[in-house]
Amino acid sequence: MAAMPAMTPEELVRRVRASAPRPPELRGADLSGQSLPFVRLARADLREARLVGADLRGAELMGAVLQQADLSGADLRAARLMKADLRGARLERADLGEADLREADLRGAWLGGADLRDADLRQARLEGAVFEGANLFGARLEGAQLHERGS
């Protein structure tokens, strides 16, 4: 699938409104560097999207599909990512401090150098995720799946 061209916040708002009440289709969208604090994209399809360096503080991304998305350097502090699908996502140096990632699927995600201080990762799927150099101080990991079941 061809990548969507870069999109301004105004274009994003138009696309989200046009899709209501269905979740927005933003597969391959380029929102790199955009300031989108507190944006509401629950259940949005953001597969293969580029959100490099985007400001997504407090964003509502519950149940969003972010497979293979590039969120390198993104600010996701206090973002709500419960049950989000982040399989294979790139979150290198992303700030996920106090983010809610309960039951999120992070299998195979790259979180090198990410800041996950006080993040809630309870019941998250973390098999194959790379946390090299990540800060997990105060992160909640109860019930998180770190290995394939049965291994």
Secondary structure as UniProt FT lines:
FT   HELIX           9..19
FT   TURN            20..21
FT   TURN            27..28
FT   TURN            32..33
FT   TURN            37..38
FT   TURN            42..43
FT   TURN            47..48
FT   TURN            52..53
FT   TURN            57..58
FT   TURN            62..63
FT   TURN            67..68
FT   TURN            72..73
FT   TURN            77..78
FT   TURN            82..83
FT   TURN            87..88
FT   TURN            92..93
FT   TURN            97..98
FT   TURN            102..103
FT   TURN            107..108
FT   TURN            112..113
FT   TURN            117..118
FT   TURN            122..123
FT   TURN            127..128
FT   TURN            132..133
FT   TURN            137..138
FT   TURN            142..143
FT   TURN            149..150
//
